[in-house]
Amino acid sequence: MAQSLLLHHFPLDPASRQARLALGEKKLSFEERPVRYWEFDEVFHALSPTGRTPVLEIGKGEGRILACELLAVLDWIETQAPKPALLSTDPAERAEAMRLRTWFDRKFEVEVDAPILYERMEKRLQRLGPPEAEPLRQGRTALKDNLTYMEGLLTRRDWLAGTTMSQADLAAAAHLSVLDYFGEIAWRSFPHLKTWYMRLKSRPSFRSLLADRLPGMAPVEHYADLDF
């Protein structure tokens, strides 16, 4: 019998979105429990002392396993459901996928997500006042630089890390999809990146992401369009 899976997540958290995409690509059925991370959640903090999403509960009762935070979740998914592989068996391509995944979850998060999503989303959720122009300017400058780098990779590769879709693509798509929710990406300036994103956006694993909505924060008009 398949183990029950319960994912504690915040819908517009890039790390949570990576977990959802990986579960979807592996065709693993799971239940969802959204977390309002800006409020104390006794149930969630009992599972994750750091308070960071996502957390995947695997099974119930005494045999329950807790995979806390993204890397633990991805590791469990890849180990328990090895096909389709999201990390190549080719050493060079595997290393490149892991490099890019780390780049997104560290460098991109700090330079781009932290200022833009804080100003556009988190301040509003926490009622901390209107966005400030200077952090947004800095974040958007860094976003353009990072997108230019991605565009360069995709001019010579089918997928970000090489010949097959990998965790690097899911990481990139998770981060970019949140920024796209708020209309922060000038897709016309990055044609190879746009084509890559359209391919990912059309996959079944992406459907639940395109249905996400935050109360009082509607996405841009093209957000759920597959041909945009």
MIVO-622998 format. One line per 10 residues: their letters; for each residue x, y, z of N, C-alpha, C. Coordinates in steps of 0.1 Angstrom, whole numbers. Example, Ala and Ser with C-alpha at 12.3 -4.5 7.8 and 13.67 -1.06 7.14 Angstrom:
<pts>
as) 132,-57,78,123,-45,78,132,-33,78 ~ 128,-22,71,137,-11,71,129,0,79
</pts>
This chain:
<pts>
maqslllhhf) 8,-12,0,0,0,0,9,13,0 ~ 5,22,-8,13,35,-9,12,42,4 ~ 23,49,8,22,57,20,15,70,18 ~ 8,75,28,1,88,27,11,99,27 ~ 9,109,20,18,121,19,10,133,22 ~ 15,141,31,9,154,35,19,165,34 ~ 17,175,25,27,185,23,22,198,30 ~ 30,203,39,27,215,46,35,226,38 ~ 28,236,32,35,245,23,28,259,23 ~ 35,268,17,29,281,14,28,282,-1
pldpasrqar) 16,285,-7,15,284,-22,25,292,-30 ~ 28,304,-25,37,312,-33,52,313,-27 ~ 55,302,-21,69,300,-16,77,292,-27 ~ 88,297,-32,95,289,-43,99,275,-38 ~ 103,274,-26,108,261,-21,96,251,-21 ~ 84,256,-16,72,248,-16,68,244,-30 ~ 70,253,-39,66,250,-53,75,240,-59 ~ 88,240,-55,97,229,-60,92,216,-56 ~ 89,215,-43,84,202,-38,71,197,-45 ~ 62,207,-48,50,203,-55,53,198,-69
lalgekklsf) 62,205,-76,65,201,-89,72,188,-89 ~ 81,185,-80,88,172,-80,78,161,-77 ~ 69,163,-67,59,153,-64,50,151,-77 ~ 47,161,-84,38,160,-96,46,153,-107 ~ 58,156,-109,66,149,-119,67,134,-117 ~ 68,130,-104,69,116,-100,56,109,-99 ~ 45,117,-101,31,112,-101,28,106,-87 ~ 33,113,-77,30,109,-63,18,117,-58 ~ 7,110,-54,-4,117,-49,-1,122,-34 ~ -6,134,-32,-4,140,-18,-15,150,-15
eerpvrywef) -17,151,-2,-26,161,3,-18,173,7 ~ -25,185,7,-19,197,10,-24,204,23 ~ -16,210,30,-20,218,42,-13,232,40 ~ -20,242,35,-13,255,34,-10,261,48 ~ 2,267,48,7,273,61,8,289,59 ~ 2,296,68,4,311,69,17,314,77 ~ 28,314,70,41,314,77,43,327,85 ~ 36,337,82,38,350,90,30,350,103 ~ 22,339,105,15,338,118,20,325,125 ~ 20,325,138,24,313,145,14,302,143
devfhalspt) 19,291,139,11,279,136,16,268,145 ~ 9,265,155,13,255,165,16,241,159 ~ 7,237,150,8,224,144,21,223,135 ~ 23,234,127,34,234,118,47,235,126 ~ 48,243,136,61,245,144,64,233,152 ~ 54,225,155,57,212,162,64,202,152 ~ 62,204,139,69,196,129,82,201,125 ~ 83,215,124,95,221,118,100,232,128 ~ 110,230,136,114,240,146,119,253,139 ~ 124,252,126,128,264,120,116,272,114
grtpvleigk) 105,266,113,93,273,108,94,276,93 ~ 102,268,86,104,270,71,96,259,64 ~ 89,264,53,83,254,45,92,250,33 ~ 90,238,27,79,229,30,83,218,40 ~ 73,211,45,76,199,53,66,188,47 ~ 72,176,45,64,165,40,63,154,50 ~ 51,151,54,48,140,63,45,128,55 ~ 53,118,58,52,105,51,47,94,60 ~ 35,90,57,29,80,66,23,86,78 ~ 18,77,87,11,82,99,15,73,111
gegrilacel) 13,78,123,15,69,135,30,68,138 ~ 33,56,144,47,54,148,57,54,137 ~ 53,49,125,62,48,114,63,61,105 ~ 57,72,110,57,84,102,72,90,101 ~ 74,95,89,87,102,86,84,116,83 ~ 93,125,88,92,139,85,103,144,77 ~ 101,149,65,111,155,57,110,170,58 ~ 119,176,66,117,190,69,126,199,60 ~ 120,208,53,126,217,44,130,211,30 ~ 133,219,21,133,214,7,142,203,4
lavldwietq) 155,204,8,164,194,4,160,180,9 ~ 155,179,21,151,167,27,139,161,19 ~ 130,170,15,118,166,7,123,161,-7 ~ 131,168,-13,136,164,-27,144,151,-26 ~ 152,149,-16,160,137,-14,150,125,-12 ~ 140,126,-4,131,115,-2,123,112,-15 ~ 119,122,-22,112,120,-34,120,112,-44 ~ 133,117,-46,142,111,-56,146,96,-52 ~ 147,94,-39,151,81,-34,139,71,-36 ~ 127,75,-32,116,66,-32,109,65,-45
apkpallstd) 110,75,-54,104,74,-67,115,78,-77 ~ 124,69,-80,136,72,-89,132,75,-103 ~ 121,71,-108,117,74,-122,104,82,-122 ~ 104,92,-131,115,97,-140,126,104,-131 ~ 138,102,-135,149,108,-127,150,123,-129 ~ 151,130,-118,153,145,-118,167,149,-115 ~ 176,139,-114,190,141,-113,196,131,-122 ~ 204,135,-132,210,126,-142,220,116,-136 ~ 221,105,-142,232,95,-139,245,99,-144 ~ 245,109,-154,257,114,-160,264,123,-149
paeraeamrl) 276,121,-145,282,128,-134,282,144,-137 ~ 286,147,-149,288,162,-152,274,169,-152 ~ 264,162,-158,251,168,-158,244,169,-145 ~ 247,158,-137,241,158,-123,247,169,-115 ~ 260,171,-116,267,181,-108,262,195,-112 ~ 260,197,-125,255,210,-130,241,212,-125 ~ 232,202,-125,219,204,-120,219,208,-105 ~ 228,202,-98,228,205,-83,234,219,-81 ~ 244,223,-90,250,236,-89,239,247,-91 ~ 231,245,-102,221,255,-106,210,255,-95
rtwfdrkfev) 206,244,-90,195,243,-80,200,251,-68 ~ 212,249,-64,218,257,-52,218,272,-55 ~ 222,275,-67,223,289,-72,209,296,-70 ~ 199,289,-74,186,295,-73,182,296,-58 ~ 184,286,-51,179,286,-37,188,294,-27 ~ 199,299,-32,208,308,-24,209,322,-30 ~ 217,322,-41,220,335,-48,208,342,-53 ~ 199,335,-60,187,341,-66,178,345,-55 ~ 176,337,-45,167,340,-34,172,353,-27 ~ 184,354,-24,190,366,-17,189,378,-26
evdapilyer) 194,377,-38,195,389,-47,181,394,-52 ~ 172,384,-55,160,387,-63,148,386,-54 ~ 146,374,-49,133,371,-42,132,379,-29 ~ 143,380,-22,142,387,-9,137,401,-10 ~ 143,410,-19,137,423,-20,124,424,-27 ~ 122,417,-38,110,419,-46,98,412,-39 ~ 99,400,-35,88,394,-28,84,400,-15 ~ 95,404,-8,92,411,5,84,424,2 ~ 88,432,-8,81,444,-10,67,442,-17 ~ 66,432,-26,54,431,-33,44,422,-26
mekrlqrlgp) 48,412,-18,39,403,-12,40,403,3 ~ 51,401,9,52,399,24,47,411,32 ~ 51,423,27,47,435,35,32,436,35 ~ 26,432,24,11,433,23,5,422,32 ~ 10,410,31,4,400,40,5,403,55 ~ 16,410,58,19,413,72,14,427,76 ~ 8,434,66,4,448,69,15,457,74 ~ 26,457,66,37,465,70,39,478,62 ~ 29,481,54,30,493,47,32,491,32 ~ 33,502,24,35,501,10,49,497,6
peaeplrqgr) 51,492,-7,64,488,-11,73,501,-12 ~ 86,498,-10,96,509,-11,103,508,-25 ~ 106,519,-31,111,519,-45,126,514,-46 ~ 134,517,-36,149,514,-38,151,498,-37 ~ 145,491,-27,147,477,-27,142,470,-40 ~ 131,475,-45,125,470,-57,134,472,-69 ~ 140,484,-70,150,487,-80,162,477,-80 ~ 167,475,-68,179,466,-67,175,452,-71 ~ 163,447,-66,159,434,-69,157,432,-84 ~ 151,442,-90,148,441,-105,161,441,-113
talkdnltym) 171,449,-109,184,449,-116,190,435,-115 ~ 190,429,-103,196,416,-101,188,406,-109 ~ 175,407,-109,166,398,-117,170,398,-132 ~ 172,410,-137,176,411,-151,189,404,-154 ~ 199,406,-145,212,399,-146,211,384,-146 ~ 203,379,-137,201,365,-135,194,359,-147 ~ 184,366,-152,176,361,-164,185,361,-176 ~ 194,371,-177,204,371,-189,213,359,-188 ~ 217,355,-176,225,343,-175,218,331,-179 ~ 205,329,-175,197,318,-179,195,317,-194
eglltrrdwl) 192,329,-199,190,330,-214,203,324,-221 ~ 215,328,-216,227,323,-222,228,308,-222 ~ 224,302,-210,225,287,-209,215,281,-219 ~ 203,286,-220,193,280,-229,195,282,-244 ~ 205,291,-247,208,292,-261,216,280,-266 ~ 222,272,-257,230,261,-261,226,248,-254 ~ 215,248,-247,211,236,-240,196,234,-242 ~ 191,222,-242,177,219,-242,170,222,-229 ~ 177,219,-218,173,222,-204,184,229,-197 ~ 181,235,-185,191,243,-179,205,236,-176
agttmsqadl) 204,224,-172,216,216,-168,221,208,-180 ~ 214,206,-191,219,198,-201,208,192,-210 ~ 208,179,-212,199,173,-222,185,169,-216 ~ 184,168,-203,172,163,-197,167,173,-186 ~ 154,173,-184,148,181,-173,153,176,-160 ~ 156,185,-151,162,182,-138,157,190,-127 ~ 162,188,-115,158,196,-104,162,211,-106 ~ 172,213,-114,175,227,-117,164,234,-124 ~ 157,228,-134,146,234,-141,134,236,-131 ~ 132,227,-122,121,228,-113,123,240,-103
aaaahlsvld) 136,241,-99,140,252,-90,138,265,-97 ~ 143,266,-109,141,279,-117,127,282,-119 ~ 119,272,-124,105,275,-127,97,279,-114 ~ 101,273,-103,94,276,-90,96,291,-87 ~ 109,295,-88,112,309,-84,106,319,-94 ~ 107,316,-107,102,325,-118,87,326,-117 ~ 80,315,-114,66,315,-115,60,324,-104 ~ 67,325,-92,62,334,-82,64,349,-87 ~ 75,351,-92,78,365,-97,68,368,-109 ~ 65,358,-117,56,361,-128,42,363,-123
yfgeiawrsf) 38,358,-112,25,360,-105,23,375,-104 ~ 34,382,-101,33,397,-98,38,405,-111 ~ 39,398,-122,43,405,-135,57,411,-135 ~ 66,404,-128,80,410,-127,89,406,-138 ~ 85,397,-148,94,392,-158,90,397,-172 ~ 100,404,-178,98,409,-192,102,398,-202 ~ 92,388,-204,95,376,-211,100,379,-226 ~ 95,390,-232,99,393,-246,114,395,-247 ~ 120,399,-236,135,402,-237,143,390,-236 ~ 137,378,-233,144,366,-231,137,354,-239
phlktwymrl) 138,354,-252,130,344,-260,133,330,-257 ~ 145,326,-255,148,312,-252,143,308,-238 ~ 144,317,-229,139,315,-215,123,314,-216 ~ 117,322,-224,102,321,-225,98,308,-231 ~ 105,303,-241,101,290,-247,103,279,-237 ~ 114,279,-230,116,269,-219,105,270,-209 ~ 101,282,-204,91,283,-194,78,278,-199 ~ 75,281,-212,62,276,-218,61,261,-218 ~ 73,254,-220,73,240,-220,70,234,-206 ~ 76,241,-196,74,236,-182,60,240,-178
ksrpsfrsll) 55,251,-182,42,256,-177,31,247,-183 ~ 34,240,-194,24,231,-200,23,217,-194 ~ 32,214,-185,33,201,-179,22,199,-169 ~ 16,187,-167,6,185,-157,10,189,-143 ~ 23,187,-140,27,190,-126,26,205,-123 ~ 24,214,-133,24,228,-131,9,233,-129 ~ -1,225,-131,-14,229,-131,-19,235,-118 ~ -15,229,-107,-19,234,-94,-13,247,-91 ~ 0,249,-96,6,262,-94,-1,274,-101 ~ -6,271,-113,-13,281,-120,-27,284,-115
adrlpgmapv) -32,275,-106,-45,278,-100,-43,285,-86 ~ -31,287,-82,-29,294,-69,-34,308,-70 ~ -40,313,-59,-44,327,-58,-43,331,-43 ~ -38,343,-41,-37,349,-28,-49,359,-26 ~ -56,358,-16,-68,367,-14,-63,382,-14 ~ -69,389,-23,-66,404,-24,-54,406,-32 ~ -47,396,-38,-36,397,-47,-37,389,-59 ~ -45,394,-69,-47,386,-81,-34,386,-89 ~ -32,375,-97,-20,375,-105,-22,384,-118 ~ -11,386,-125,-12,393,-138,-20,385,-147
ehyadldf) -26,391,-157,-35,385,-166,-30,373,-173 ~ -17,373,-177,-12,361,-185,-7,350,-176 ~ -8,351,-163,-2,342,-154,-5,327,-157 ~ -18,324,-159,-22,310,-161,-23,306,-176 ~ -20,316,-185,-20,313,-199,-8,304,-203 ~ -11,293,-211,0,285,-215,7,291,-227 ~ 0,299,-235,6,305,-247,5,320,-244 ~ 16,326,-240,15,340,-235,25,349,-242
</pts>
